[in-house]
Amino acid sequence: MRKKVSIIMGIYNCEKTLAESIQSIQNQTYPEWELIMCDDGSIDRTMEVAQGFVNEDARIKLIKNGQNVGLAKTLNHCLEYCTGDFIMRHDGDDIMLDQRMEKQVNYMGAHDCDACGTGVYLFDQDGVWGTRQLVENPTKETMIMGAPFIHPTVIMKRQKLIEAGGYSDNEATRQRLEDYDLWLKFYEKGYVLRNIQEPLLYFREDKNSYQRKSRRFRLTETKTRLGACRRLNIPYSKRIFALKPLLIMLVPKSSLRKFHIWNSNQASLPAELTKFNKGQR
């Protein structure tokens, strides 16, 4: 018997991208799923687009926050309605490859891990421009330099997520570090985390996104990483690497952009991604 996957998606002002994102879920080769969408106070046609899919597909549910509360609380709201064995993350502006769900469910069973991420193809309005792939076997020391997962690629055992307390509401999560905070709790509980070594998601990110992070975000990120080092008993000799966000603040934006693009491994892009070229999707 196939295990059921509950996909949780916080949606906010994504009317232009939401339909394609949902269609990529409907195109999955794995049939046993449900989609729980929660609107976080959109002021465009996001709710209307989402409702159209709800009316046509019984596997899709739509709920709404009373006001804008941020992603962490929105995802917890989604969790209240989930009935699946696995919880899968997805965003309203990203696109799944057709076999994403099937490959992740199979991997979870074969490797007996508690959470599993994948690589991604990076794309913007002009098409796919790079890839990102994290290490297959991230350890707690991965948290010194950053998150072990690309958040929208993750599938988790529902019971493990519940035992970890779901997403937290604190200073870090209100600064869009809700995923990093969750992985910290996973490591504290001794969960096994893995990454499939292939891209299974088109992740929307423009080439300039990295340099637009605010000074406040960088400071909160540094504080959160140092806090993680303390909670995970990372040796003091290694904690200096947690200061990376502060060092990035000193790098000229032009240099930061070049490094960001160079680090996105454009050389590995397969030729069949032409469908993502501008004007062809």
C-alpha positions as CSV (number, residue, x, y, z in Angstrom):
1,M,0.0,0.0,0.0
2,R,1.4,3.4,-1.0
3,K,2.0,5.9,1.7
4,K,0.2,9.2,1.4
5,V,2.1,12.5,0.9
6,S,0.6,15.7,2.3
7,I,2.1,18.8,0.5
8,I,2.0,22.0,2.5
9,M,2.1,25.3,0.7
10,G,1.9,28.8,2.1
11,I,0.7,31.1,-0.7
12,Y,1.0,34.9,-0.8
13,N,0.5,37.2,-3.8
14,C,1.5,34.5,-6.3
15,E,-1.3,34.8,-8.8
16,K,1.0,34.7,-11.8
17,T,3.0,31.6,-10.8
18,L,0.5,29.5,-8.7
19,A,-1.3,27.7,-11.5
20,E,1.9,26.3,-13.0
21,S,3.1,25.3,-9.6
22,I,-0.1,23.4,-8.8
23,Q,-0.1,21.7,-12.2
24,S,3.4,20.4,-11.6
25,I,1.9,18.6,-8.5
26,Q,-1.0,17.2,-10.5
27,N,1.5,15.9,-13.1
28,Q,3.3,13.7,-10.5
29,T,3.9,10.1,-11.3
30,Y,3.1,9.3,-7.6
31,P,-0.7,9.4,-7.2
32,E,-1.2,9.2,-3.4
33,W,-1.1,12.8,-2.4
34,E,-3.1,15.8,-1.0
35,L,-2.2,19.5,-1.3
36,I,-3.0,21.8,1.6
37,M,-2.7,25.5,0.6
38,C,-2.9,28.3,3.1
39,D,-3.3,31.9,1.9
40,D,-1.5,34.4,4.2
41,G,-3.4,37.5,3.4
42,S,-2.9,37.9,-0.3
43,I,-4.2,41.1,-1.9
44,D,-4.1,39.9,-5.5
45,R,-6.0,37.1,-7.3
46,T,-4.1,34.3,-5.5
47,M,-7.2,33.0,-3.7
48,E,-9.2,33.0,-6.9
49,V,-6.6,31.0,-8.7
50,A,-6.3,28.5,-5.8
51,Q,-10.0,28.1,-5.5
52,G,-10.3,27.2,-9.2
53,F,-8.1,24.1,-8.6
54,V,-10.0,23.2,-5.4
55,N,-13.2,23.2,-7.3
56,E,-11.8,20.7,-9.9
57,D,-9.6,18.4,-7.7
58,A,-10.8,16.8,-4.5
59,R,-7.2,16.2,-3.4
60,I,-6.6,20.0,-3.0
61,K,-7.7,21.9,0.1
62,L,-7.6,25.7,0.6
63,I,-7.5,27.4,4.0
64,K,-6.8,31.1,4.9
65,N,-5.2,33.0,7.8
66,G,-7.2,35.8,9.4
67,Q,-4.3,38.1,8.7
68,N,-0.7,38.0,7.4
69,V,1.3,36.0,10.0
70,G,4.4,34.8,8.1
71,L,5.5,31.5,6.7
72,A,6.2,29.5,9.9
73,K,2.7,30.0,11.3
74,T,1.1,29.5,7.9
75,L,2.8,26.1,7.5
76,N,1.8,25.1,11.0
77,H,-1.8,26.0,10.0
78,C,-1.5,23.7,7.0
79,L,-0.2,20.8,9.3
80,E,-3.5,20.9,11.2
81,Y,-5.3,19.6,8.1
82,C,-2.7,17.0,6.9
83,T,-3.6,13.3,6.9
84,G,-0.5,11.9,5.1
85,D,2.4,9.7,6.3
86,F,4.8,12.2,4.8
87,I,4.9,16.0,4.8
88,M,6.3,17.5,1.6
89,R,7.2,21.2,1.2
90,H,6.4,23.2,-1.9
91,D,6.1,26.9,-2.8
92,G,3.6,28.7,-5.0
93,D,6.3,29.9,-7.4
94,D,8.3,26.7,-7.8
95,I,7.8,23.7,-10.1
96,M,8.2,20.0,-9.4
97,L,9.8,17.6,-11.9
98,D,7.3,14.9,-12.7
99,Q,9.0,12.2,-10.7
100,R,9.9,14.3,-7.7
101,M,7.4,12.8,-5.3
102,E,7.9,9.2,-6.4
103,K,11.7,9.4,-6.1
104,Q,11.6,11.0,-2.7
105,V,9.1,8.5,-1.2
106,N,11.2,5.6,-2.6
107,Y,14.4,7.1,-1.2
108,M,12.8,7.6,2.3
109,G,11.9,3.9,2.3
110,A,15.2,2.7,1.0
111,H,17.4,4.7,3.4
112,D,15.2,4.9,6.4
113,C,15.8,8.6,6.9
114,D,13.5,11.1,8.7
115,A,13.8,13.9,6.1
116,C,15.1,14.1,2.6
117,G,15.8,17.0,0.3
118,T,17.0,17.2,-3.3
119,G,19.0,19.5,-5.7
120,V,17.3,22.2,-7.7
121,Y,17.4,24.0,-11.0
122,L,17.6,27.7,-10.5
123,F,15.4,29.8,-12.8
124,D,14.0,33.3,-13.2
125,Q,11.9,35.1,-15.9
126,D,14.6,34.4,-18.4
127,G,14.9,30.7,-17.9
128,V,17.1,28.2,-16.0
129,W,20.5,29.8,-15.2
130,G,22.1,27.4,-12.7
131,T,21.8,24.5,-10.3
132,R,22.3,24.0,-6.6
133,Q,23.1,20.7,-4.8
134,L,23.7,20.1,-1.2
135,V,25.7,17.3,0.4
136,E,24.1,13.8,0.5
137,N,24.8,13.2,4.2
138,P,24.6,16.5,6.1
139,T,25.6,16.3,9.7
140,K,25.0,18.7,12.6
141,E,28.2,20.5,11.7
142,T,26.6,21.5,8.4
143,M,24.6,24.0,10.4
144,I,27.7,26.1,11.0
145,M,27.8,27.2,7.4
146,G,24.1,27.1,6.5
147,A,21.0,24.9,6.2
148,P,21.3,21.2,5.3
149,F,18.3,21.4,2.9
150,I,16.8,23.7,0.3
151,H,13.5,24.1,2.1
152,P,11.0,23.6,-0.7
153,T,12.6,20.3,-1.7
154,V,12.1,18.6,1.6
155,I,9.9,15.6,2.5
156,M,9.6,14.6,6.1
157,K,8.0,11.9,8.2
158,R,4.9,13.5,9.6
159,Q,5.3,11.9,13.0
160,K,8.8,13.2,13.3
161,L,7.8,16.7,12.4
162,I,5.0,16.6,15.0
163,E,7.5,15.3,17.7
164,A,9.8,18.2,16.9
165,G,7.0,20.6,17.5
166,G,6.5,21.8,13.9
167,Y,7.7,25.2,12.9
168,S,8.7,27.7,15.7
169,D,7.6,31.3,16.0
170,N,10.5,33.4,17.2
171,E,12.9,36.2,16.1
172,A,14.7,33.9,13.6
173,T,11.6,32.4,12.0
174,R,10.1,35.8,11.5
175,Q,13.2,36.7,9.5
176,R,12.6,33.8,7.1
177,L,14.9,31.4,9.0
178,E,12.0,29.0,9.8
179,D,13.6,26.1,8.0
180,Y,17.0,26.5,9.7
181,D,15.3,26.6,13.0
182,L,13.4,23.4,12.2
183,W,16.6,21.5,11.1
184,L,18.2,22.5,14.3
185,K,15.4,20.9,16.2
186,F,15.7,17.8,14.0
187,Y,19.4,17.5,14.8
188,E,18.8,17.9,18.5
189,K,16.4,14.9,18.4
190,G,19.0,12.8,16.5
191,Y,17.0,12.6,13.2
192,V,18.6,11.3,10.1
193,L,18.8,13.8,7.2
194,R,19.7,13.0,3.6
195,N,19.8,14.7,0.2
196,I,19.1,13.0,-3.2
197,Q,21.9,13.9,-5.5
198,E,19.9,15.2,-8.4
199,P,17.6,18.2,-9.1
200,L,13.9,17.4,-8.6
201,L,12.6,21.0,-8.4
202,Y,12.7,24.2,-10.4
203,F,13.5,26.8,-7.7
204,R,12.6,30.4,-8.6
205,E,15.5,32.6,-7.7
206,D,16.9,35.5,-9.6
207,K,20.6,36.2,-9.9
208,N,20.5,39.3,-7.6
209,S,18.5,37.7,-4.7
210,Y,21.6,37.0,-2.6
211,Q,22.7,40.6,-2.5
212,R,19.3,41.9,-1.5
213,K,19.3,40.4,2.0
214,S,19.2,43.1,4.5
215,R,21.8,44.0,7.2
216,R,19.2,43.0,9.8
217,F,18.8,39.6,8.2
218,R,22.5,39.0,8.1
219,L,22.8,39.9,11.8
220,T,19.9,37.6,12.8
221,E,21.4,34.8,10.6
222,T,24.7,35.1,12.4
223,K,23.1,35.1,15.8
224,T,21.0,32.1,14.9
225,R,24.0,30.1,13.6
226,L,26.0,30.8,16.7
227,G,23.0,29.7,18.8
228,A,22.8,26.5,16.8
229,C,26.5,25.9,17.5
230,R,25.9,26.2,21.2
231,R,22.8,24.0,21.2
232,L,24.5,21.3,19.1
233,N,27.8,21.4,21.1
234,I,29.9,22.3,18.1
235,P,33.6,22.7,19.0
236,Y,34.6,26.4,19.6
237,S,37.4,26.0,17.0
238,K,34.7,25.6,14.3
239,R,32.3,28.2,15.4
240,I,34.2,31.0,13.6
241,F,32.7,29.8,10.3
242,A,29.3,30.8,11.7
243,L,30.3,34.4,11.1
244,K,30.1,34.0,7.4
245,P,27.0,36.3,7.1
246,L,28.9,39.1,8.7
247,L,31.8,38.7,6.3
248,I,29.4,38.8,3.4
249,M,28.3,42.2,4.4
250,L,31.8,43.5,3.7
251,V,31.9,42.1,0.1
252,P,31.0,44.5,-2.7
253,K,27.7,43.7,-4.3
254,S,29.1,43.3,-7.7
255,S,31.6,40.7,-6.5
256,L,28.9,39.0,-4.5
257,R,26.7,38.6,-7.6
258,K,29.5,37.2,-9.7
259,F,30.4,34.6,-7.0
260,H,26.7,33.7,-6.6
261,I,26.3,33.0,-10.3
262,W,29.7,31.2,-10.6
263,N,28.8,29.0,-7.6
264,S,25.5,27.9,-9.2
265,N,27.2,25.3,-11.4
266,Q,25.9,26.4,-14.8
267,A,28.1,24.0,-16.6
268,S,26.0,21.0,-15.4
269,L,22.8,22.2,-17.0
270,P,21.3,19.6,-19.4
271,A,20.4,20.6,-22.9
272,E,16.7,19.5,-22.5
273,L,16.1,22.6,-20.2
274,T,15.3,24.7,-23.3
275,K,11.6,24.6,-22.4
276,F,12.5,27.0,-19.6
277,N,14.1,29.5,-22.0
278,K,12.3,32.9,-22.1
279,G,9.1,32.8,-24.1
280,Q,8.9,29.0,-24.5
281,R,7.2,27.9,-21.3
